[in-house]
């Protein structure tokens, strides 16, 4: 994006904080973290816009909607002019998330309205500053400064965005961000260099940081030779920043988090420091006093709080923080790729109870998600047979499972055509039988998009490569007659996509129809979504077996392995107090390859100096305890917030942190859709001193778990 200079403006009647900003290109790839001067403007920083919200008509958390409305009805966003939504309309649409209070959100975590005095319906007054790194990465950042920011005991909470979303992911704001605001902290978000970078190839249009449509000043604008010719051959196609930027942003996620913290320090000092405001009137001998009175790492509590790949970014920030900026980290279900240090010839292992040690293999999400994409469609009938008395959500969608099994046998990836063999392969690769019932839903909702985004990112594939004959297209959005055909956007306009997207594919219109998804360009009939697709030269729908095999094969290509090596984690958290919270039943971020392996690795590289705690939660996954899994799964975010509370108490009151432990959270039970409300009977708390049989230990590369955790 272009350099910008922001002066005092009045946008939509809202006060705009004045900043004067210039930016210079920063070095790419090489990460160098000097000890920054918090009063000095970072040379990579550019301010996009800034607003003040009064906490009544509009606010930092609900865009003026309020918790009562959010928790009582599903809101359909409206736009005065659907072809030209305003920044505030788009922001409100992003934050208009229905909150199901039956999960405990609003009472046990999140808004916690009963603890709020005076009653304010979850609305926080304060200012927002939107900025970006003015370099080739164009990382978006959003700083929220509550009106009651505690200048005497300052704190900053950094939140790397969840999934591939931008700056207003509702769960980030209303769960992680609100924790910081309730504690009178400034909250700074960053989009990890991904940020809903959707680009319409035919028109050359994309989204700005605030969601408006433009052809210039975009965080992502791929270079495509002869766009007209490409669009004529591949109509209604799109490029996505994570898939097609060719930058492998994941390799720099930690640095992006630290830069967002630098931005927060600079902006807070610019706004609040009396010495900063008056330093031009002081002579050089008083500069030390100005630095002494500023907000800095020595007098400000800095916490990082992220979930899924935002949790991975949080851990990566801890690994890069050699200057003691960060005081604490909470990573919930982190998407992380730990690898044992080869120079120490170390191995990672796990032990359950008194049984022998088992080696913990290290596998990336690109590895195990491509494996899942191969075998889940075939395994669905076996899952139903193995759980005859249990409702298996979305299993009845897989009417062509046998075709996938037949195709896998033809490719010599199965020895039989039986779904049971495919299910056993999944179990052997890391999915446990108690995860089975999630797998049909998981594959249908993430489809081939999950492995594709990482293979494409790591291999730095261009949008014109159409890697494995896939491309991103707008698809048939009729809920009743959806066959995944490519069609122009109709029921949702391009101008509204930013408000609906979370940065990952598929982008759903509703439960049964997508707006954007990966399509198989070589389908035997015509390009269409892979879930309705045939392999090339096939007569039958087989969920494009050929494409899934191609992705699996591409994992081994040198270009993909190079990018994968760039994102591996060291496990060295530099002595930072850290909680990793992981759902035992998480089918998306498999515990063995992510959190369990990371904790084991940390025990090698930090040893006795480690301040890492690991909390593993029964009956919890990457899902939220909502329909269709409301009777079986519980919200993991309750435990992320609990970990933040423990950190805060330790840092402000010197209380002792709890030991690593398994938490035996209890499912709500009942029948899906008709279940009792979640209470503390279900959400069993983290214990400061857990029962010995629930304690988790780690030593010299081995993670010791209770026997029943297997």
C-alpha positions in Angstrom: 0.0 0.0 0.0 1.0 3.6 -0.4 2.5 5.7 2.3 -0.1 7.9 4.1 -0.1 10.9 6.3 -3.1 11.3 8.6 -4.1 14.7 9.8 -7.0 15.7 12.1 -10.2 14.7 10.3 -13.8 14.3 11.2 -15.2 11.1 9.7 -18.9 10.3 10.2 -19.1 12.7 13.1 -16.5 10.7 15.0 -13.4 12.3 16.5 -10.2 11.2 14.7 -7.0 11.1 16.7 -4.3 13.1 14.9 -1.1 11.3 13.9 1.6 12.3 11.5 3.1 9.2 9.9 5.7 8.4 7.3 6.9 5.0 6.4 9.9 3.4 4.6 10.1 -0.1 3.2 11.3 -2.7 5.6 13.5 -5.6 4.9 11.7 -8.8 4.0 12.3 -12.4 5.1 15.1 -11.6 7.6 13.6 -11.0 11.1 15.7 -8.6 13.2 14.2 -7.5 16.5 16.2 -4.5 17.9 15.1 -3.1 21.2 12.8 -0.4 20.1 12.4 3.1 21.5 8.8 3.4 22.5 8.7 7.2 21.9 10.1 6.9 18.4 7.8 6.4 15.5 8.5 3.0 13.9 9.8 3.5 10.4 7.5 0.8 9.0 4.3 2.2 10.5 1.5 3.8 8.5 -1.8 4.9 10.0 -4.9 4.3 8.0 -7.7 5.8 10.1 -8.8 6.4 13.7 -12.2 6.8 15.4 -13.7 7.5 18.8 -16.7 5.6 20.0 -18.9 6.9 22.8 -20.0 3.5 24.1 -23.7 4.3 23.4 -24.4 4.8 19.7 -21.3 2.8 18.9 -18.7 1.0 20.8 -15.5 -1.0 20.6 -17.0 -4.5 21.0 -20.5 -4.6 19.6 -20.6 -1.7 17.2 -23.5 -0.2 19.1 -25.6 -3.4 19.0 -25.2 -4.4 22.6 -24.9 -7.9 24.2 -28.6 -8.2 24.9 -29.5 -8.0 21.2 -26.5 -10.1 20.1 -27.6 -12.9 22.5 -31.3 -12.8 21.7 -31.5 -12.9 18.0 -29.5 -13.6 14.8 -28.9 -10.3 13.1 -28.9 -9.9 9.3 -26.6 -7.0 8.4 -28.1 -4.3 6.3 -26.5 -1.6 4.1 -28.1 1.6 3.0 -26.4 1.1 -0.4 -25.5 -2.5 -0.8 -23.1 -1.6 -3.6 -21.3 0.9 -1.5 -21.3 -0.2 2.2 -19.7 2.3 4.5 -16.8 1.5 6.8 -19.1 1.6 9.8 -21.7 -0.6 8.2 -19.1 -3.2 7.3 -17.6 -3.1 10.8 -21.0 -3.5 12.4 -21.8 -6.5 10.1 -18.5 -8.2 11.1 -19.3 -7.7 14.8 -23.0 -8.8 14.6 -22.3 -12.3 15.8 -25.1 -14.3 17.4 -24.1 -15.4 20.9 -25.6 -18.5 22.3 -25.7 -18.0 26.0 -26.5 -21.7 26.6 -22.8 -22.3 26.1 -21.9 -20.1 29.1 -20.7 -17.2 27.0 -21.9 -14.0 28.5 -22.0 -15.4 32.0 -19.0 -17.7 32.5 -16.7 -16.1 29.9 -16.7 -13.3 27.3 -19.0 -10.4 28.3 -19.6 -11.6 31.9 -22.4 -9.1 32.1 -23.2 -10.0 35.8 -19.7 -8.8 36.8 -20.0 -5.5 35.0 -20.9 -2.4 37.0 -22.6 -0.3 36.1 -24.7 -2.4 33.7 -23.6 -1.3 30.3 -24.8 -4.2 28.0 -21.2 -5.0 26.9 -20.5 -1.7 25.3 -17.1 -0.1 25.8 -16.2 3.5 24.9 -12.8 4.3 23.5 -10.7 5.0 20.5 -9.6 2.7 17.6 -6.6 3.3 15.4 -6.1 1.2 12.3 -2.6 0.9 10.9 -0.5 -1.3 8.7 3.1 -2.2 8.1 4.0 -0.1 5.0 6.1 -2.8 3.4 5.5 -5.7 1.1 3.7 -7.7 3.8 1.0 -5.0 4.5 0.1 -6.5 7.8 -3.1 -4.9 9.2 -3.2 -3.7 12.8 -6.0 -2.4 15.0 -5.5 -0.7 18.4 -8.4 -0.3 20.8 -7.8 2.1 23.7 -10.7 2.0 26.2 -11.8 5.3 27.7 -10.9 3.9 31.2 -7.4 2.8 30.1 -5.4 2.5 33.3 -2.5 4.9 32.9 -1.2 4.3 36.4 -1.0 0.5 35.8 -0.8 0.2 32.0 -1.3 -3.0 30.2 -1.5 -4.2 26.6 -3.1 -7.3 25.2 -2.0 -8.4 21.8 -4.4 -10.6 19.8 -3.2 -12.2 16.5 -6.3 -12.8 14.4 -8.0 -16.2 14.4 -7.8 -18.3 11.2 -7.1 -16.0 8.1 -9.4 -13.3 9.2 -8.9 -9.5 9.3 -9.1 -7.0 12.1 -12.7 -7.4 13.2 -13.1 -11.1 13.8 -16.1 -11.1 16.2 -14.8 -13.9 18.4 -11.4 -12.2 18.7 -13.0 -8.9 19.7 -15.8 -10.3 21.9 -13.8 -13.0 23.7 -10.1 -12.2 23.6 -10.3 -8.5 23.2 -13.0 -7.9 25.7 -10.9 -9.6 28.3 -8.3 -6.9 27.9 -10.9 -4.1 27.9 -12.5 -5.4 31.1 -9.0 -5.2 32.7 -8.6 -1.6 31.4 -5.9 -2.6 29.0 -5.3 -1.4 25.4 -5.9 -4.2 23.0 -4.0 -4.5 19.7 -5.0 -6.9 16.9 -3.0 -8.0 13.8 -4.2 -9.9 10.8 -1.0 -12.0 10.5 -0.5 -10.8 7.0 -3.6 -12.6 5.8 -6.6 -10.4 6.6 -9.5 -11.3 4.2 -7.3 -10.6 1.2 -9.9 -11.5 -1.5 -9.2 -10.1 -5.0 -11.6 -10.3 -7.9 -9.5 -11.0 -10.9 -11.8 -9.9 -13.7 -12.3 -6.4 -12.2 -9.0 -5.9 -10.3 -10.9 -5.1 -7.2 -10.1 -6.0 -3.6 -10.7 -5.0 -0.1 -9.0 -2.3 1.9 -8.2 -2.9 5.6 -11.6 -1.5 6.6 -13.5 -3.6 4.1 -14.3 -1.1 1.4 -13.8 -2.1 -2.2 -11.0 -0.5 -4.3 -8.6 -1.1 -7.1 -5.7 0.8 -5.4 -4.1 0.9 -2.0 -4.9 -2.8 -1.4 -3.2 -5.0 1.1 -3.2 -7.7 -1.6 -3.1 -7.1 -5.3 -1.5 -10.0 -7.3 0.3 -9.3 -10.5 -1.5 -11.2 -13.3 -0.3 -10.8 -16.9 -3.2 -10.2 -19.2 -6.0 -10.4 -16.6 -8.6 -10.2 -19.4 -7.3 -13.4 -21.1 -7.1 -15.2 -17.8 -10.6 -14.2 -16.8 -12.0 -15.2 -20.2 -10.5 -18.7 -19.7 -11.3 -18.9 -16.0 -14.4 -16.7 -15.4 -15.6 -15.7 -11.9 -12.2 -16.5 -10.3 -10.6 -14.9 -7.2 -7.2 -14.7 -5.6 -6.8 -15.1 -1.8 -3.9 -13.5 0.0 -2.8 -16.5 2.1 -3.0 -18.8 -0.9 -1.5 -16.6 -3.5 0.6 -13.8 -2.0 3.8 -16.0 -2.5 5.1 -14.6 0.8 4.6 -17.4 3.2 3.3 -15.0 5.9 3.3 -17.8 8.5 7.1 -17.6 8.7 6.8 -14.1 10.1 3.7 -14.4 12.3 5.7 -13.9 15.5 7.4 -10.8 14.2 4.0 -9.4 13.2 2.8 -9.8 16.8 5.8 -8.0 18.1 5.4 -5.2 15.6 1.8 -4.8 16.7 3.0 -4.4 20.3 5.5 -1.7 19.1 2.7 0.1 17.4 0.6 0.0 20.6 3.4 1.4 22.7 4.1 4.2 20.3 0.4 5.1 20.0 -0.2 5.1 23.7 2.8 7.3 24.4 1.7 9.6 21.6 -1.7 10.0 23.1 -1.0 9.9 26.9 2.5 10.8 27.7 2.7 14.3 29.0 6.4 14.4 28.4 5.9 13.2 24.8 3.4 16.0 24.2 5.7 18.7 25.5 9.1 17.4 24.7 9.6 19.9 21.9 9.6 22.5 24.5 12.3 20.8 26.6 16.0 20.9 26.0 18.1 17.8 25.3 19.0 17.3 29.0 15.4 16.4 29.8 15.1 13.5 27.3 15.9 10.9 29.9 13.0 12.1 32.0 10.7 11.8 29.0 11.8 8.2 28.5 11.4 7.5 32.2 7.8 8.6 32.3 6.7 6.8 29.1 4.9 3.5 28.8 7.5 0.8 28.2 8.2 -2.9 28.7 9.4 -2.3 32.3 6.2 -0.5 33.6 3.6 -2.1 31.3 2.1 -5.6 31.5 2.1 -7.1 28.0 0.1 -10.2 27.3 -0.5 -12.1 24.0 -3.7 -14.0 23.7 -4.4 -16.1 20.5 -6.4 -19.0 19.3 -5.9 -21.6 16.6 -3.3 -20.2 14.1 -3.5 -17.0 16.2 -2.3 -19.2 19.1 0.5 -20.4 16.9 1.4 -16.7 16.2 1.4 -16.0 20.0 3.9 -18.8 20.6 6.1 -17.6 17.7 6.1 -14.1 19.2 7.4 -15.6 22.5 10.1 -17.4 20.7 11.3 -14.2 19.0 11.0 -12.0 22.2 14.6 -11.8 23.3 14.1 -8.4 25.0 11.6 -9.3 27.7 8.7 -7.3 26.2 6.0 -10.0 26.7 5.0 -10.9 30.3 2.6 -13.7 29.5 1.1 -15.8 26.7 -2.1 -17.8 26.3 -2.4 -20.0 23.2 -5.7 -21.8 22.7 -5.6 -24.8 20.3 -2.5 -23.4 18.7 -1.8 -24.4 15.1 2.0 -24.9 15.5 4.6 -27.1 13.9 7.3 -28.1 16.5 10.3 -30.0 15.3 12.9 -31.6 17.6 16.4 -30.0 17.4 18.5 -32.2 15.2 21.8 -31.0 16.6 20.9 -32.6 20.0 19.7 -35.8 18.3 16.6 -35.3 20.4 13.4 -37.2 20.1 9.9 -36.3 21.4 7.8 -38.9 23.2 4.6 -39.3 25.2 3.8 -41.6 28.1 0.3 -42.4 29.5 0.3 -43.4 33.1 2.9 -46.1 33.8 2.9 -47.5 30.3 6.0 -47.2 28.1 7.0 -44.2 26.1 5.7 -43.7 22.6 7.5 -41.6 20.0 5.8 -38.3 19.2 6.1 -37.8 15.4 6.2 -34.2 14.2 3.7 -33.5 11.5 2.5 -30.2 10.0 -1.1 -29.2 9.5 -0.3 -29.5 5.8 0.6 -33.1 6.3 -2.2 -34.4 8.5 -4.9 -32.3 6.8 -4.0 -33.6 3.3 -4.2 -37.1 4.9 -7.6 -36.3 6.3 -8.8 -35.0 2.9 -7.9 -38.3 1.3 -9.6 -40.7 3.7 -12.5 -39.0 5.5 -14.9 -39.1 2.5 -14.4 -42.9 2.3 -14.5 -43.5 6.0 -17.9 -42.0 6.7 -20.0 -45.2 6.4 -17.6 -46.9 8.8 -18.0 -44.0 11.3 -21.8 -44.4 11.2 -21.4 -48.2 11.7 -19.1 -47.7 14.6 -21.4 -45.3 16.3 -24.9 -46.7 15.6 -26.6 -45.1 18.5 -25.0 -41.6 18.0 -26.1 -38.8 15.7 -23.2 -38.2 13.3 -23.7 -34.7 11.9 -23.5 -34.3 8.1 -22.8 -38.0 7.6 -25.9 -38.3 5.3 -24.4 -35.8 2.9 -21.8 -38.4 1.8 -23.8 -40.4 -0.7 -20.8 -41.0 -2.9 -18.4 -42.4 -0.2 -18.0 -45.7 -1.9 -16.8 -44.0 -5.1 -14.0 -42.4 -3.1 -13.1 -45.8 -1.6 -13.0 -47.4 -5.0 -10.8 -44.6 -6.4 -8.4 -44.9 -3.4 -8.0 -48.6 -4.1 -7.4 -48.0 -7.8 -4.6 -45.5 -6.7 -3.2 -48.2 -4.4 -3.9 -46.0 -1.3 -6.2 -48.7 0.1 -5.9 -52.5 -0.2 -9.6 -52.9 -0.2 -12.6 -50.8 -1.0 -14.0 -51.0 2.6 -14.6 -47.8 4.5 -13.3 -49.5 7.7 -9.8 -49.6 6.2 -9.9 -45.8 5.6 -11.1 -45.2 9.2 -8.4 -47.4 10.6 -5.8 -45.3 8.6 -7.2 -42.2 10.2 -6.9 -43.7 13.6 -3.3 -44.8 12.9 -2.5 -41.3 11.8 -3.6 -39.5 15.0 -7.4 -39.2 15.0 -8.8 -41.2 18.0 -12.2 -43.1 18.0 -13.8 -40.5 20.2 -13.1 -37.9 17.5 -14.9 -39.9 14.8 -18.3 -38.2 14.9 -16.8 -34.8 14.1 -15.0 -36.0 11.0 -17.9 -35.8 8.4 -18.8 -32.3 9.6 -15.1 -31.2 9.7 -14.4 -32.3 6.1 -17.6 -30.9 4.8 -17.1 -27.5 6.4 -13.4 -27.1 5.7 -13.3 -29.3 2.5 -10.1 -29.3 0.5 -9.6 -25.6 1.4 -7.8 -26.4 4.7 -4.9 -28.4 3.3 -4.8 -26.4 0.1 -4.2 -23.0 1.8 -1.1 -24.4 3.5 0.3 -26.3 0.5 -0.2 -23.2 -1.6 1.2 -20.8 1.0 4.3 -22.9 1.8 5.0 -23.5 -1.9 4.4 -19.9 -2.8 2.1 -20.8 -5.7 0.8 -18.0 -7.9 -3.0 -17.8 -8.6 -2.3 -18.4 -12.2 -0.7 -21.8 -11.4 -4.1 -23.3 -10.6 -2.1 -25.7 -8.5 -3.5 -29.3 -8.7 -6.1 -27.9 -11.2 -7.9 -26.0 -8.4 -8.9 -22.4 -8.5 -11.1 -20.2 -6.3 -14.5 -19.3 -7.8 -17.9 -18.0 -6.9 -20.3 -21.0 -6.8 -23.9 -21.8 -7.1 -25.5 -20.4 -4.0 -29.0 -21.9 -4.1 -29.5 -23.7 -0.9 -31.9 -26.4 -2.3 -30.3 -27.1 -5.6 -26.7 -26.5 -5.0 -24.4 -28.6 -7.1 -21.4 -26.4 -6.7 -21.4 -25.0 -10.3 -19.4 -21.9 -11.0 -21.7 -18.9 -11.2 -21.3 -15.1 -10.9 -21.9 -13.6 -7.4 -25.6 -12.9 -7.1 -27.2 -13.4 -3.7 -24.2 -11.9 -2.0 -22.4 -9.0 -3.8 -18.6 -8.7 -3.8 -19.0 -5.5 -1.9 -20.5 -7.5 1.0 -18.0 -10.4 1.0 -15.6 -8.8 3.5 -18.3 -8.6 6.1 -19.1 -12.3 5.8 -15.6 -13.8 5.3 -13.3 -15.2 7.9 -10.4 -15.5 5.4 -10.7 -19.2 5.0 -12.4 -21.3 2.3 -15.1 -22.3 1.9 -16.8 -18.9 2.4 -20.4 -20.0 3.3 -23.7 -18.4 2.5 -25.4 -20.7 4.9 -25.1 -24.3 6.1 -25.7 -25.8 2.6 -24.3 -23.4 0.1 -21.1 -21.5 -0.4 -20.3 -18.1 -1.9 -16.6 -18.8 -2.7 -14.8 -22.1 -2.7 -12.1 -24.1 -4.4 -13.4 -25.7 -7.6 -12.0 -28.5 -9.7 -11.1 -27.1 -13.1 -10.9 -30.6 -14.6 -14.2 -32.0 -13.5 -15.5 -34.4 -16.1 -18.7 -32.3 -16.6 -17.7 -28.7 -15.8 -15.7 -26.9 -13.1 -17.4 -27.2 -9.7 -16.8 -27.4 -6.0 -14.8 -30.5 -5.1 -17.5 -31.9 -2.9 -19.7 -32.4 -6.0 -16.8 -33.1 -8.3 -15.5 -36.1 -10.3 -11.9 -36.8 -11.0 -10.7 -36.2 -14.5 -11.8 -39.0 -16.9 -14.2 -40.4 -14.2 -17.9 -40.9 -14.6 -18.8 -40.7 -11.0 -18.6 -38.1 -8.2 -15.7 -39.1 -6.0 -15.0 -35.8 -4.3 -12.2 -35.3 -6.8 -9.9 -38.0 -5.5 -7.3 -37.0 -8.1 -7.1 -33.5 -6.6 -6.7 -34.8 -3.1 -3.9 -37.1 -4.2 -2.2 -34.3 -6.1 -2.2 -32.1 -2.9 -0.7 -35.0 -0.9 2.0 -35.5 -3.5 2.8 -31.7 -3.6 3.6 -31.8 0.1 6.9 -33.5 -0.8 7.9 -31.0 -3.4 11.1 -29.0 -2.6 9.3 -25.6 -2.8 6.7 -26.7 -0.3 9.2 -28.3 2.1 11.3 -25.1 2.0 8.3 -23.1 3.1 7.4 -25.6 5.7 10.8 -25.5 7.2 10.5 -21.7 7.5 7.5 -22.1 9.8 8.8 -24.7 12.2 8.8 -23.8 15.9 11.8 -23.8 18.2 10.0 -24.4 21.4 12.1 -21.8 23.2 9.7 -19.3 24.9 12.5 -17.3 26.6 11.2 -17.9 30.1 7.9 -16.2 29.4 5.0 -17.4 31.5 2.8 -19.3 29.1 -0.4 -21.3 29.0 -1.2 -23.7 26.2 -4.8 -24.8 26.3 -5.9 -27.5 24.0 -9.1 -29.5 23.4 -8.4 -33.3 23.7 -11.0 -33.9 21.0 -9.6 -31.4 18.5 -9.8 -32.9 15.0 -8.4 -29.8 13.3 -5.3 -29.1 15.4 -4.4 -32.7 16.4 -3.0 -32.6 19.9 -0.2 -35.0 19.3 1.3 -32.9 16.5 0.7 -29.5 18.0 0.4 -28.8 21.7 1.6 -32.1 23.1 4.7 -32.1 20.8 5.4 -28.4 21.5 5.3 -29.0 25.3 7.6 -31.9 25.0 10.0 -29.9 22.8 9.9 -27.0 25.3 11.1 -29.4 28.0 14.2 -30.0 26.0 15.1 -26.5 25.0 14.2 -24.7 28.2 14.3 -27.5 30.7 14.0 -26.4 34.3 13.8 -22.7 33.2 10.5 -23.3 31.4 7.5 -21.4 32.7 5.1 -23.2 30.3 1.9 -24.7 31.6 -0.2 -27.2 29.6 -3.9 -27.5 30.1 -5.7 -30.3 28.2 -9.5 -30.3 28.3 -11.8 -33.3 27.9 -14.9 -33.1 25.7 -13.5 -30.0 23.9 -12.4 -29.5 20.3 -11.9 -26.6 17.9 -15.7 -26.2 17.8 -17.7 -24.1 20.3 -20.2 -26.5 21.9 -22.8 -25.2 19.5 -25.3 -27.2 17.4 -24.8 -29.8 16.0 -22.3 -30.8 18.8 -23.9 -29.0 21.7 -24.5 -32.3 23.6 -21.0 -33.6 23.2 -18.5 -30.7 23.1 -17.8 -27.7 25.4 -16.4 -24.2 24.5 -12.6 -24.2 24.8 -12.6 -20.4 25.0 -13.8 -20.7 28.7 -10.4 -22.2 29.5 -8.4 -19.7 27.5 -10.0 -16.9 29.5 -9.4 -18.8 32.7 -5.7 -19.1 31.8 -5.7 -15.3 31.2 -7.2 -14.8 34.7 -4.5 -17.0 36.3 -1.8 -15.1 34.5 -3.2 -11.7 35.5 -3.5 -12.8 39.1 0.1 -14.0 39.1 1.5 -10.8 37.5 -0.5 -8.4 39.6 -0.9 -10.2 42.9 2.0 -12.7 42.8 -0.3 -15.7 43.2 1.1 -19.1 42.2 0.3 -20.4 38.8 -1.5 -23.8 38.5 0.4 -26.9 37.5 -0.1 -28.5 34.1 -3.2 -30.7 34.1 -6.0 -32.5 32.4 -9.3 -30.9 33.1 -12.2 -33.4 33.0 -14.8 -31.1 31.6 -18.2 -32.8 31.5 -20.4 -32.8 28.3 -23.9 -31.3 28.7 -25.6 -34.4 27.4 -29.1 -34.6 26.3 -30.3 -34.6 22.7 -28.7 -32.3 20.1 -30.6 -29.1 20.0 -32.3 -29.8 23.3 -29.6 -29.7 25.9 -29.2 -28.1 29.4 -27.4 -24.9 29.8 -23.7 -25.0 30.4 -22.7 -24.5 34.1 -19.6 -24.8 36.2 -20.6 -28.5 36.6 -19.7 -28.9 33.0 -16.9 -26.3 32.7 -14.8 -27.8 35.5 -12.3 -25.1 36.6 -8.5 -25.2 36.3 -7.1 -26.1 39.7 -4.1 -24.5 41.2 -3.1 -27.8 42.7 -4.8 -30.6 40.7 -5.2 -34.1 41.9 -2.0 -36.1 41.3 -3.9 -38.4 38.8 -4.7 -35.3 36.7 -1.3 -33.7 36.7 0.7 -33.4 33.5 4.5 -33.6 33.7 7.2 -32.9 31.1 10.9 -33.7 31.1 13.7 -34.1 28.6 11.4 -34.4 25.6 8.8 -36.6 27.2 5.2 -35.5 28.0 3.7 -37.5 30.9 -0.1 -37.7 30.7 -2.7 -39.5 32.9 -3.5 -43.0 31.6 -7.1 -42.1 30.6 -5.9 -39.3 28.3 -4.9 -41.9 25.6 
